[in-house]
Amino acid sequence: MSITFPLNVEIKGKGYPILCLHGHPGSSNSLAVFTDHLSQHYQTLAPDLRGYGKSRYQKRFRMQDHLSDLTALLDQYQIEECLLLGWSLGGILALELALADPKRFKGLILIASAARPVGNHPPIRWYDLVFTGISGLINAVKPGWKWNIETFGKRSLFRYLIQQQTPQAYNYIASYGTPAYLQTSRAAEKALFKALGMGYNRLKDLDSLEMPCLVLAGECDRHITSRSSQETAENLKDCTWKCYPDTAHLFPWEIPEQVLQDIDRWLKKVKY
């Protein structure tokens, strides 16, 4: 049995709880695009996963330890049932929580995630890293600067994370993406890559989930392809599926208003 680690958590609003889980690299703050909006009608709990954000942890751990930490967090706040929202890695963790205790979780929102994640990211070259570093540094000083986007951003690895390359998306990166990257520990990175090396496929287990689900994807996602997200949606019994054209892995930062409207519409339909 794993030893749980106390997580830093950002709690906003009042009402039916939604546990919101970030990706890699990420933090509770990177979910503000969701929590700032949803907390107007719900209580959102956005923890920094072990080794991320303010949940400082440098020792070796396994991906399964995230699940123990999150279960302990819900127990700490006496949350007997809630909704789950997970972005990328957070979606995989949300799936694992739902599969482990389907009675506790009453609905599932997966953002750019999949039960059998498949990527088609091109090989990373040395100049990709150079342009990414330059673009990221300039963007941290002058967020959303069009010249930086055109000169360096579109030649950097950001071109695979963001399809539309808008100042709005780069403002989100400066406010939430870059700080999350800098706060992600090597231990968290190692735990993730070790798990990825072992492969991950939970498609055959999805038919055990009776809860309503919403799966959203970006058409041009190279990290977790929209096809793998759609495959997940097709294997869930009660699922609403939507794929946004001309968007990539960070599509909630590209088209936040549209994504939030679709989440609101789904929440009204399932009556939470």
NORTANOR-V790366 format. One record per pair of residues at least 12 apart in sequence whose C-alpha atoms are under 10 Angstrom apart, sorted by the first residue. I is the first residue (numbers start at 0). J is the second residue. D is the distance in whole Angstrom. If there is no record, write none. Layout:
i=(I:I)
j=(J:J)
d=(D:D)
This chain:
i=(0:0:1:1:1:1:1:1:1:1:2:2:2:2:3:3:3:3:3:3:3:3:3:3:4:4:4:4:4:4:4:4:4:4:4:4:4:5:5:5:5:5:5:5:5:5:5:5:6:6:6:6:6:6:6:6:6:6:6:6:6:6:6:6:6:7:7:7:7:7:7:7:7:7:7:7:7:7:8:8:8:8:8:8:8:8:8:8:8:8:8:9:9:9:9:9:9:9:9:9:9:9:10:10:10:10:10:10:10:10:11:11:11:11:11:11:11:11:11:11:11:11:12:12:12:12:12:12:12:12:12:12:12:13:13:13:13:13:13:13:14:14:14:14:14:14:14:15:15:15:15:15:15:15:15:15:15:16:16:16:16:16:16:16:16:16:16:16:16:16:16:17:17:17:17:17:17:17:17:17:17:17:17:17:17:17:17:17:17:17:18:18:18:18:18:18:18:18:18:18:18:18:18:18:18:18:18:18:19:19:19:19:19:19:19:19:19:19:19:19:19:19:19:19:19:20:20:20:20:20:20:20:20:20:20:20:20:20:20:20:20:20:20:21:21:21:21:21:21:21:21:21:21:21:21:21:21:21:22:22:22:22:22:22:22:22:22:22:22:22:22:22:22:23:23:23:23:23:23:23:23:23:23:23:23:23:24:24:24:24:24:24:24:24:24:24:24:24:24:24:24:24:25:25:25:25:25:25:25:25:25:25:25:25:25:25:25:25:25:26:26:26:26:26:26:26:26:26:26:26:26:26:26:26:26:26:27:27:27:27:27:27:27:27:27:27:27:28:28:28:28:28:28:28:28:28:29:29:29:29:29:29:29:29:29:29:29:29:29:30:30:30:30:30:30:30:31:31:31:32:32:32:32:32:32:32:32:33:33:33:33:33:33:33:36:36:36:37:37:37:40:41:42:43:43:43:43:44:44:44:44:45:46:46:46:47:47:47:48:48:48:48:48:48:48:48:49:49:49:49:49:49:49:49:49:50:50:50:50:50:50:50:50:50:51:51:51:51:51:51:51:51:51:51:52:52:52:52:52:52:52:53:53:53:54:54:54:55:55:55:55:56:56:56:56:56:57:57:57:57:57:58:58:58:58:59:59:59:59:59:60:60:60:60:60:61:61:61:61:61:61:61:62:62:62:62:62:62:62:62:62:63:63:63:63:64:65:65:65:66:66:66:66:66:67:69:69:69:70:70:78:79:79:79:80:80:80:80:80:80:80:81:81:81:81:81:81:81:82:82:82:82:82:82:82:82:82:82:82:83:83:83:83:83:83:83:83:83:84:84:84:84:84:84:84:84:85:85:85:85:85:85:86:86:86:86:86:86:86:86:86:86:87:87:87:87:87:87:87:87:87:87:87:88:88:88:88:88:88:88:88:89:89:89:89:90:90:90:90:90:90:90:90:90:91:91:91:91:91:91:91:91:91:91:92:92:93:93:93:93:94:94:94:94:94:94:94:94:94:95:95:97:97:97:97:98:98:98:98:98:98:100:101:101:101:101:102:102:102:104:104:105:105:105:105:105:105:105:106:106:106:106:106:106:106:106:106:106:106:107:107:107:107:107:107:107:108:108:108:108:108:108:108:108:108:108:109:109:109:109:109:109:109:109:109:110:110:110:110:110:110:110:110:110:110:110:111:111:111:111:111:111:111:111:111:111:111:111:111:111:111:111:111:111:112:112:112:112:112:112:112:112:112:112:112:112:113:113:113:113:113:113:113:113:113:113:113:113:113:113:113:113:113:114:114:114:114:114:114:114:114:114:114:114:114:114:114:115:115:115:115:115:115:115:115:115:115:115:116:116:116:116:116:116:116:116:116:116:116:116:116:116:117:117:117:117:117:117:117:117:117:117:118:118:118:118:118:118:118:118:119:119:119:119:119:119:120:120:120:120:120:120:120:120:121:121:121:121:123:123:124:126:126:126:127:127:127:127:127:127:127:128:128:128:129:129:129:129:130:130:130:130:130:130:130:130:131:131:131:131:131:131:131:131:132:132:132:132:133:133:133:133:134:134:134:134:134:134:134:134:134:134:134:134:135:135:135:135:135:135:135:135:135:135:135:136:136:137:137:137:138:138:138:138:138:138:138:138:138:139:139:139:139:139:139:139:139:140:141:141:141:142:142:142:142:142:142:142:142:142:143:143:143:143:143:143:143:143:143:143:144:144:144:144:144:145:145:145:145:147:147:148:148:148:148:149:149:152:152:157:157:157:157:158:158:159:159:159:159:159:159:159:159:160:160:160:160:160:160:160:160:160:160:160:161:161:161:161:161:161:161:161:161:161:161:161:161:162:162:162:162:162:162:162:162:162:162:162:162:163:163:163:163:163:163:164:164:165:165:165:166:167:167:167:167:168:168:168:168:168:168:168:169:169:170:171:171:171:171:172:172:176:201:202:202:202:202:202:202:203:203:203:204:204:205:205:205:205:205:205:206:206:206:206:207:207:208:208:208:208:209:209:209:209:210:210:210:210:210:211:211:211:211:211:211:211:211:211:212:212:212:212:212:212:212:212:212:213:213:213:213:213:213:213:213:213:213:213:214:214:214:214:214:214:214:214:214:214:214:214:215:215:215:215:215:215:215:215:215:215:215:215:215:216:216:216:216:216:216:216:216:216:216:216:216:216:216:217:217:217:217:217:217:217:217:217:217:217:217:218:218:218:218:218:218:218:218:218:219:219:219:219:219:219:219:219:220:220:220:220:220:220:221:221:222:222:222:223:223:224:224:225:225:225:225:225:226:228:228:228:229:229:239:241:241:243:243)
j=(64:67:60:61:63:64:65:66:67:68:60:64:67:68:49:64:65:66:67:68:69:70:71:72:48:49:50:54:55:56:64:65:67:68:69:71:72:46:47:48:49:54:55:68:69:71:72:75:45:46:47:48:49:50:51:52:53:54:55:56:65:68:69:71:72:26:27:45:46:47:48:49:51:52:53:54:55:72:26:27:28:43:44:45:46:47:48:52:53:54:72:26:27:28:30:31:34:43:44:45:46:47:27:34:38:42:43:44:45:46:34:35:36:37:38:39:40:41:42:43:44:45:34:35:36:37:38:39:40:41:42:43:44:37:38:39:40:41:42:43:38:39:40:41:42:43:271:38:40:41:42:43:78:80:81:82:271:37:38:40:41:42:43:44:78:79:80:81:82:83:271:34:37:38:41:42:43:44:45:78:80:81:82:83:84:104:105:106:107:108:34:42:43:44:45:46:69:73:78:80:81:82:83:84:85:93:104:107:31:33:34:43:44:45:46:47:82:83:84:85:86:89:90:93:108:44:45:46:47:48:69:83:84:85:86:87:88:89:90:91:92:93:109:45:46:47:48:51:84:85:86:87:88:89:90:92:93:110:47:48:51:85:86:87:88:89:90:91:92:110:111:112:179:48:51:86:87:88:89:176:179:180:183:187:188:191:50:51:52:87:88:176:177:178:179:180:181:182:183:184:187:188:47:48:51:52:86:87:88:89:175:176:177:178:179:180:181:182:183:45:46:47:48:49:50:51:52:53:54:175:176:178:179:180:182:183:44:45:46:47:48:51:52:53:54:175:179:45:46:47:52:174:175:176:178:179:45:47:52:86:171:172:174:175:176:177:178:179:252:45:46:84:85:86:175:251:45:171:175:171:175:251:252:255:256:258:259:45:84:251:255:258:259:262:256:259:263:259:262:263:271:271:81:81:82:83:84:72:73:76:83:84:68:69:72:69:179:183:64:65:66:68:69:89:183:187:62:64:65:68:69:183:184:186:187:65:182:183:184:185:186:187:188:190:179:180:181:182:183:184:185:186:187:188:178:179:180:181:182:183:184:179:182:183:182:183:184:182:183:184:187:183:184:185:186:187:183:184:185:186:187:184:185:186:187:185:186:187:189:190:186:187:189:190:191:186:187:189:190:191:193:194:92:187:189:190:191:192:193:194:195:92:95:190:194:190:92:96:187:92:93:95:96:99:96:92:93:96:96:100:103:102:103:104:100:101:102:103:104:105:106:102:103:104:105:106:107:271:97:103:104:105:106:107:108:210:211:212:271:96:97:104:105:106:107:108:109:212:106:107:108:109:110:212:213:214:107:108:109:110:111:112:108:109:110:111:112:113:215:248:249:251:109:110:111:112:113:116:216:222:223:248:249:109:110:111:112:113:116:191:223:109:110:111:112:107:108:109:110:111:112:113:114:214:109:110:111:112:113:114:115:116:199:201:112:114:107:108:109:112:107:108:109:112:113:114:201:205:208:114:201:205:207:208:210:201:204:205:206:207:208:208:207:208:209:210:208:209:210:208:210:208:209:210:211:212:269:271:208:209:210:211:212:213:237:238:266:269:271:208:210:211:212:213:214:238:211:212:213:214:215:238:239:262:265:266:212:213:214:215:216:228:231:232:240:213:214:215:216:217:228:248:249:250:251:258:214:215:216:217:218:220:222:223:224:225:227:228:242:247:248:249:250:251:214:215:216:222:223:224:225:227:228:229:231:248:199:200:201:202:214:215:216:223:224:225:226:227:228:229:230:231:232:199:200:201:202:203:204:205:227:228:229:230:231:232:234:198:199:200:201:202:203:223:227:228:230:231:195:198:199:200:201:222:223:224:225:226:227:228:230:231:199:200:221:222:223:224:225:226:227:228:220:221:222:223:224:225:226:227:219:220:221:222:223:224:156:159:160:220:221:222:223:224:156:159:221:222:155:156:156:154:155:156:151:152:154:155:156:157:158:154:155:156:151:154:155:156:150:151:152:153:154:155:156:157:151:152:153:154:155:156:157:158:151:152:155:156:147:151:152:155:147:148:149:150:151:152:153:154:155:156:157:169:147:148:151:152:155:157:169:172:173:176:177:173:177:151:152:173:151:152:166:169:170:172:173:174:177:169:170:172:173:174:176:177:178:173:169:170:173:166:167:168:169:170:171:172:173:174:164:165:166:167:168:169:170:171:172:173:165:166:167:169:170:164:165:166:169:166:169:164:165:166:169:164:165:164:169:169:172:247:249:221:247:219:220:221:222:246:247:248:249:217:219:220:221:222:246:247:248:249:250:253:217:219:220:221:245:246:247:248:249:250:251:252:253:217:218:219:220:244:245:246:247:248:249:250:253:245:246:247:250:253:254:246:253:252:253:254:253:252:253:254:255:249:250:251:252:253:254:255:252:253:252:249:251:252:253:249:252:249:231:230:231:232:233:234:235:231:234:235:234:235:231:232:233:234:235:236:234:235:236:237:235:236:234:235:236:237:235:236:237:238:235:236:237:238:269:235:236:237:238:239:265:266:268:269:232:235:236:237:238:239:240:265:269:232:235:237:238:239:240:241:261:262:265:266:228:229:231:232:233:235:238:239:240:241:242:262:228:229:232:239:240:241:242:243:250:251:258:261:262:228:229:240:241:242:243:244:246:247:248:249:250:251:258:241:242:243:244:245:246:247:248:249:250:251:253:241:242:243:244:245:246:247:248:250:242:243:244:245:246:247:248:250:245:246:247:248:249:250:247:248:247:248:249:247:248:247:248:241:242:243:247:248:242:240:241:242:241:242:265:258:261:257:258)
d=(9:9:9:9:8:6:10:10:7:9:10:8:8:8:9:7:8:9:6:5:9:9:7:9:9:7:10:8:10:9:8:9:8:6:9:9:9:10:10:9:8:8:10:7:9:8:7:10:10:6:6:7:7:9:9:10:8:5:9:10:10:7:8:9:7:10:9:9:6:6:8:9:9:8:6:5:9:10:10:7:10:10:6:5:4:6:9:10:9:9:9:10:7:8:10:10:9:8:6:5:6:8:10:9:9:7:6:5:6:8:7:8:10:9:6:8:10:8:6:5:7:9:9:9:10:8:4:6:7:6:5:6:9:10:7:8:7:5:4:8:8:9:6:4:5:9:10:10:8:5:6:8:10:9:7:8:7:10:9:10:6:5:6:7:8:10:8:5:6:9:10:9:9:9:7:6:5:6:8:10:9:6:5:6:7:9:10:9:10:10:10:9:6:5:6:8:9:9:10:10:7:6:5:6:8:9:10:10:10:8:8:7:6:5:7:10:9:6:5:6:8:8:9:9:9:9:6:7:8:8:10:8:6:5:6:9:8:5:7:9:8:7:10:8:8:8:8:9:9:6:5:7:7:5:8:9:10:10:10:9:10:8:6:5:4:5:8:9:9:10:10:9:10:10:9:9:7:6:8:10:9:8:8:9:8:8:10:8:9:10:9:8:9:9:6:5:9:8:6:9:9:8:8:9:7:7:10:10:9:9:8:7:9:8:5:7:9:8:7:8:7:5:7:10:10:6:5:8:9:8:9:9:6:9:8:8:9:5:5:5:8:9:7:9:10:9:9:8:9:8:8:9:6:9:9:8:9:10:10:10:8:9:8:5:6:10:9:7:10:7:10:10:9:8:8:9:9:10:8:9:10:7:7:7:9:10:9:10:9:8:9:9:7:9:10:8:10:8:9:8:10:9:10:10:9:10:10:10:9:10:10:10:10:8:9:10:10:10:10:7:10:8:8:9:10:9:9:8:6:8:10:9:9:9:7:10:8:6:5:8:7:5:9:10:7:9:9:6:5:6:10:9:7:9:8:6:9:9:5:6:9:10:8:9:9:9:10:8:9:8:10:9:7:9:7:8:10:6:7:5:8:9:9:6:9:9:6:8:8:7:7:8:9:6:10:9:9:9:5:8:8:8:9:8:10:6:6:10:9:7:10:9:9:9:9:10:8:10:10:7:9:8:7:9:9:9:10:9:8:10:9:9:6:9:10:10:8:5:6:7:10:10:7:5:6:7:9:10:10:9:6:5:5:6:8:10:10:10:9:9:8:7:8:6:5:6:8:9:9:6:5:6:8:10:9:10:8:6:5:6:9:8:9:6:4:6:6:10:10:9:9:9:8:6:5:4:8:9:10:9:8:8:9:10:9:9:7:9:10:9:10:8:8:9:8:9:8:5:6:8:5:7:9:10:8:10:10:7:7:7:9:9:9:9:10:10:7:8:8:10:8:9:8:10:9:7:9:9:10:9:9:10:10:8:9:9:8:8:10:7:7:10:8:7:8:8:9:9:9:10:8:10:9:6:7:9:10:9:10:9:5:5:6:8:10:10:9:9:9:10:7:7:5:6:8:9:9:6:5:6:8:10:10:8:10:10:8:6:5:6:8:9:10:9:10:8:6:5:6:9:9:9:9:9:8:10:8:6:5:7:10:8:9:6:8:7:9:7:10:9:6:8:8:9:8:8:8:9:6:8:9:8:6:10:9:9:10:9:9:9:9:10:9:7:9:9:9:6:5:8:8:6:8:7:6:5:6:9:9:8:8:8:10:8:6:9:9:9:6:4:6:6:10:9:6:8:8:7:9:9:7:8:10:8:6:7:10:9:6:7:10:9:10:10:9:7:5:6:9:8:6:9:8:5:5:5:6:9:10:8:10:8:5:7:8:7:10:8:10:9:5:6:9:9:10:9:8:10:10:8:10:9:8:10:10:10:7:5:6:9:10:10:7:7:9:10:8:9:9:6:7:9:6:5:8:9:7:7:9:8:4:6:7:9:9:10:8:9:9:7:9:9:6:7:10:8:5:5:9:9:7:10:9:10:9:10:9:8:9:9:9:8:8:10:7:9:9:9:10:9:10:9:10:7:8:8:6:10:9:9:9:8:5:8:10:8:9:8:10:9:9:8:9:9:6:5:8:8:6:8:9:7:4:6:8:5:5:9:9:8:9:7:10:8:9:9:8:7:9:10:10:7:8:8:8:9:10:8:9:9:10:10:10:10:9:8:7:6:8:10:7:8:9:10:9:7:8:8:9:6:5:6:8:10:10:9:8:10:9:7:5:7:6:7:10:8:7:9:9:7:8:9:6:5:5:8:9:8:8:7:6:8:9:7:9:9:8:9:7:10:9:7:7:9:10:8:9:9:5:5:8:9:8:9:9:10:10:6:9:9:8:10:9:8:7:10:10:7:9:10:8:10:9:9:8:9:10:6:6:8:7:6:6:10:9:8:10:7:7:8:8:6:7:10:9:8:7:9:10:9:8:5:6:8:9:10:10:7:8:8:8:6:5:6:9:9:9:8:10:9:6:5:6:8:9:8:7:9:7:8:8:6:10:10:7:6:5:6:8:10:8:9:9:8:6:5:6:8:9:10:8:9:9:7:8:8:7:5:6:9:8:8:8:9:8:9:10:9:6:5:6:7:5:5:6:8:6:9:10:10:6:6:5:6:6:6:9:9:10:9:7:6:6:5:8:9:9:7:4:5:8:9:7:7:9:7:10:9:7:9:8:10:7:9:9:9:9:9:10:9:8:8:8:10:9:9:9)
